Amino acid sequence: MPDHYAVIGNPVAQSKSPLIHAEFSRQTGESIRYDAILAPVDEFARAVADFRQQGGRGLNVTVPFKLDAFRMCDRVSGRADAAEAANTLVFEEGHIFGDNTDGAGLVRDVTSNLGFPLAGKRVLLVGAGGAARGVMMPVLEREPCILVIANRTPQKAYDLQQRFSDHGKVVAVAYHDLRGEHFDLVINATSASLYGELPPLPVGIFAPRSLAYDMMYGKGHTPFLQFARLQGAEYLADGVGMLVEQAAESFFVWRGIRPRTDVVIKMLRPEA
């Protein structure tokens, strides 16, 4: 019988993870079965327990359960501890190990797939929620010149600054404080694109030869990427590459094998 894995979330019907991991399984010859589980928002723990009881080996965790997943772990990786959130669970002998592969997925997509080095760059992270928290440490490990966090509620950005300031130059600001500033990489870590909206960014924030990166993805350019193109960003990227790369990192955590990601990215985004 193939080993059983799944993605769990609410909503989860739109998830591309089953398609991605089916391709990883085909590519590597690893015998796995991968499903999608819709969990009621107040019954995450029960859904996880049921999956484990049925012999499940591991889970990918998506919104809104990454904090719940982190809290239920007996042991966590350093990157999950830094993010205080887990998107990958491994069910060991009577224990749950939690990891967070989101930041590794983002950094690998930006630096390897897109060929955009982070060292010495001015980076703006838009948003201060769970998505932003999950990528802070991996981005700082690449030694950007500065990492600025902008958020509608400045206190949330200041909380992240305080938590990660020992690992690099981190500055928290409100959106209006960005006027007159320029960045080499602007990462949209908000959910605004899911609702066809744009974070309240001032004009002129994109430096020459800059990259605009939206963690969200959809058909065509998101509102953030449309804004970035009009504002002169030279390179545009949505979150498909991050999605595939974080999935590959989870696959490696589970199976000890790193699948190829380029073919899967092209499958999901034929123009890539």
C-alpha positions as CSV (number, residue, x, y, z in Angstrom):
1,M,0.0,0.0,0.0
2,P,1.3,3.5,-0.8
3,D,2.1,5.8,2.1
4,H,-0.7,8.3,2.7
5,Y,-0.2,12.0,2.8
6,A,-2.6,15.0,2.4
7,V,-3.0,18.7,2.5
8,I,-5.4,19.9,5.2
9,G,-7.1,23.3,5.2
10,N,-10.3,25.3,4.9
11,P,-10.9,26.0,2.1
12,V,-8.9,23.4,0.3
13,A,-10.7,22.4,-2.9
14,Q,-8.6,24.8,-4.9
15,S,-5.3,23.3,-3.7
16,K,-2.8,22.2,-6.4
17,S,-0.9,20.2,-3.9
18,P,-2.4,16.8,-4.9
19,L,-1.5,17.4,-8.5
20,I,2.1,18.5,-7.5
21,H,2.8,15.6,-5.2
22,A,1.3,13.1,-7.8
23,E,3.9,14.4,-10.2
24,F,6.7,14.2,-7.6
25,S,5.6,10.6,-6.9
26,R,5.7,9.7,-10.6
27,Q,9.0,11.4,-11.1
28,T,10.8,9.8,-8.2
29,G,9.1,6.4,-8.1
30,E,8.1,7.0,-4.5
31,S,4.9,5.1,-3.7
32,I,2.6,7.7,-2.1
33,R,-1.1,8.6,-2.1
34,Y,-1.9,12.3,-1.6
35,D,-5.3,13.7,-0.9
36,A,-7.0,17.0,0.2
37,I,-8.8,17.2,3.5
38,L,-11.4,19.9,4.3
39,A,-11.4,20.4,8.1
40,P,-14.0,22.4,9.9
41,V,-12.4,25.5,11.3
42,D,-13.0,24.4,14.9
43,E,-12.1,20.7,14.4
44,F,-8.5,20.7,13.1
45,A,-7.1,18.6,16.0
46,R,-9.8,15.9,15.5
47,A,-9.2,15.8,11.7
48,V,-5.5,15.3,12.3
49,A,-6.1,12.6,14.8
50,D,-8.5,10.8,12.4
51,F,-5.9,11.0,9.7
52,R,-3.2,9.6,11.9
53,Q,-5.5,6.8,13.1
54,Q,-6.0,5.8,9.5
55,G,-2.3,5.4,9.0
56,G,-1.4,8.8,7.6
57,R,2.3,9.5,7.4
58,G,2.3,13.3,7.1
59,L,0.3,16.4,6.3
60,N,0.8,19.7,4.5
61,V,-1.1,22.4,6.4
62,T,-2.6,25.5,4.8
63,V,-4.8,28.3,6.0
64,P,-6.1,28.8,8.6
65,F,-4.4,26.0,10.5
66,K,-0.6,26.7,10.5
67,L,-0.5,28.1,14.0
68,D,-2.7,25.2,15.3
69,A,-0.4,22.8,13.7
70,F,2.7,24.4,15.3
71,R,1.0,24.2,18.8
72,M,0.2,20.5,18.5
73,C,3.8,19.4,17.6
74,D,6.0,17.5,20.1
75,R,9.1,18.6,18.2
76,V,9.7,21.4,15.6
77,S,12.5,22.5,13.2
78,G,14.4,25.7,13.7
79,R,12.5,27.4,10.8
80,A,9.1,26.4,12.2
81,D,10.2,27.7,15.6
82,A,11.2,31.0,14.0
83,A,7.9,31.3,12.2
84,E,5.9,30.0,15.1
85,A,3.9,28.1,12.4
86,A,4.1,24.7,10.8
87,N,3.0,23.8,7.2
88,T,4.5,20.3,7.2
89,L,3.8,17.6,9.8
90,V,5.5,14.3,10.1
91,F,3.9,11.6,12.2
92,E,6.6,9.6,14.0
93,E,6.3,6.9,16.6
94,G,3.8,8.5,18.9
95,H,5.1,12.0,18.1
96,I,4.4,14.9,15.7
97,F,7.3,16.7,14.1
98,G,6.6,20.1,12.6
99,D,8.5,22.0,9.9
100,N,7.9,25.1,7.9
101,T,8.9,25.0,4.2
102,D,7.3,28.3,3.0
103,G,10.4,30.4,3.4
104,A,12.7,27.9,1.8
105,G,10.3,27.7,-1.1
106,L,10.2,31.4,-1.6
107,V,14.0,31.8,-1.4
108,R,14.7,28.9,-3.8
109,D,12.2,30.3,-6.3
110,V,13.6,33.8,-6.1
111,T,17.3,32.9,-6.1
112,S,17.5,29.7,-8.2
113,N,14.5,29.8,-10.6
114,L,14.4,33.5,-11.1
115,G,18.1,34.1,-10.7
116,F,17.7,37.0,-8.4
117,P,20.3,37.1,-5.6
118,L,19.2,38.6,-2.2
119,A,22.6,39.5,-0.8
120,G,23.0,43.2,-0.4
121,K,19.5,43.9,-1.7
122,R,16.9,46.3,-0.3
123,V,13.9,44.1,0.4
124,L,10.3,45.2,1.2
125,L,8.0,42.7,2.7
126,V,4.4,43.8,2.4
127,G,2.2,42.4,5.3
128,A,3.0,41.1,8.7
129,G,0.8,38.0,9.1
130,G,1.6,34.3,9.0
131,A,2.8,34.4,5.4
132,A,5.3,37.1,6.2
133,R,6.5,35.5,9.4
134,G,7.2,32.2,7.6
135,V,9.7,33.8,5.2
136,M,11.5,36.2,7.4
137,M,14.3,34.0,8.6
138,P,15.2,32.3,5.2
139,V,15.3,35.8,3.6
140,L,17.5,37.2,6.3
141,E,19.8,34.3,6.0
142,R,20.6,35.5,2.5
143,E,22.0,38.7,4.0
144,P,20.0,41.5,2.3
145,C,21.1,45.0,2.9
146,I,17.9,45.7,4.7
147,L,14.5,44.1,5.2
148,V,11.6,46.5,5.6
149,I,8.2,45.3,6.8
150,A,5.2,47.4,6.0
151,N,1.8,46.7,7.4
152,R,-1.6,48.3,7.7
153,T,-1.4,47.8,11.5
154,P,2.2,49.0,12.2
155,Q,2.3,47.2,15.6
156,K,2.3,43.8,13.9
157,A,5.2,44.9,11.8
158,Y,7.1,46.2,14.9
159,D,6.5,42.8,16.6
160,L,8.2,41.1,13.7
161,Q,11.0,43.6,13.8
162,Q,11.6,42.9,17.4
163,R,11.5,39.1,16.9
164,F,14.0,39.0,14.0
165,S,16.2,42.0,14.5
166,D,19.1,39.9,15.9
167,H,19.3,38.2,12.4
168,G,19.8,41.2,10.2
169,K,18.8,44.8,9.7
170,V,15.0,44.8,10.0
171,V,12.8,47.9,10.0
172,A,9.1,48.1,10.6
173,V,7.0,50.9,9.0
174,A,3.5,52.0,8.1
175,Y,2.6,52.2,4.5
176,H,2.8,56.0,4.3
177,D,6.4,55.8,5.6
178,L,7.4,54.2,2.3
179,R,7.1,57.4,0.3
180,G,10.4,58.2,-1.2
181,E,11.9,54.8,-0.5
182,H,13.1,52.4,-3.3
183,F,13.5,48.6,-3.2
184,D,15.2,45.9,-5.3
185,L,12.7,43.3,-4.2
186,V,9.1,43.9,-3.1
187,I,7.3,40.8,-1.8
188,N,3.5,40.9,-1.4
189,A,2.8,38.6,1.6
190,T,-0.8,39.9,2.1
191,S,-4.0,38.2,1.0
192,A,-5.2,41.3,-0.9
193,S,-4.7,39.6,-4.3
194,L,-7.1,36.9,-3.4
195,Y,-9.9,39.5,-3.2
196,G,-8.8,41.5,-6.3
197,E,-7.4,44.2,-4.1
198,L,-4.1,46.1,-3.8
199,P,-2.2,46.9,-0.6
200,P,-2.0,50.7,-0.1
201,L,1.5,51.1,-1.5
202,P,2.8,54.5,-2.5
203,V,4.1,55.1,-6.1
204,G,7.8,55.0,-6.8
205,I,8.9,52.2,-4.5
206,F,10.5,50.0,-7.3
207,A,14.2,50.6,-7.9
208,P,15.7,50.0,-11.4
209,R,15.9,46.3,-12.3
210,S,13.6,45.4,-9.4
211,L,11.6,42.3,-8.9
212,A,7.9,42.3,-7.8
213,Y,6.9,39.0,-6.2
214,D,3.4,38.1,-5.2
215,M,3.0,35.1,-3.0
216,M,-0.6,34.7,-4.4
217,Y,-1.3,33.5,-7.9
218,G,-4.2,33.3,-10.3
219,K,-5.0,33.7,-14.0
220,G,-3.1,36.6,-15.3
221,H,-1.3,39.2,-13.2
222,T,-2.6,39.9,-9.8
223,P,-3.5,43.5,-8.9
224,F,-0.1,43.9,-7.1
225,L,1.8,42.7,-10.2
226,Q,-0.3,45.0,-12.5
227,F,0.6,47.9,-10.2
228,A,4.3,46.9,-10.2
229,R,4.4,46.7,-14.0
230,L,3.0,50.2,-14.3
231,Q,5.4,51.4,-11.7
232,G,8.4,50.2,-13.6
233,A,9.3,46.9,-11.9
234,E,11.5,45.0,-14.4
235,Y,10.7,41.5,-13.3
236,L,7.3,40.1,-12.2
237,A,6.6,36.8,-10.5
238,D,3.6,35.2,-8.9
239,G,3.6,32.5,-6.2
240,V,3.4,29.4,-8.4
241,G,7.2,28.8,-8.1
242,M,7.0,29.2,-4.3
243,L,4.1,26.8,-4.1
244,V,6.0,24.1,-6.0
245,E,9.3,24.7,-4.2
246,Q,7.8,24.5,-0.7
247,A,6.0,21.3,-1.8
248,A,9.3,19.9,-2.9
249,E,10.9,20.8,0.4
250,S,8.0,19.0,2.2
251,F,8.5,16.0,-0.1
252,F,12.2,16.0,0.9
253,V,11.3,16.2,4.6
254,W,9.0,13.2,4.2
255,R,10.9,11.0,1.7
256,G,14.5,12.1,1.8
257,I,14.4,12.8,-1.9
258,R,14.3,16.2,-3.6
259,P,12.2,16.1,-6.8
260,R,12.7,18.3,-9.8
261,T,10.6,21.3,-9.7
262,D,11.1,22.9,-13.1
263,V,8.9,20.5,-14.9
264,V,6.1,20.9,-12.4
265,I,6.3,24.7,-12.5
266,K,6.0,24.5,-16.3
267,M,3.1,22.2,-16.0
268,L,1.2,24.6,-13.7
269,R,2.4,27.7,-15.6
270,P,3.0,26.7,-19.3
271,E,4.5,30.1,-20.2
272,A,7.3,29.7,-17.5
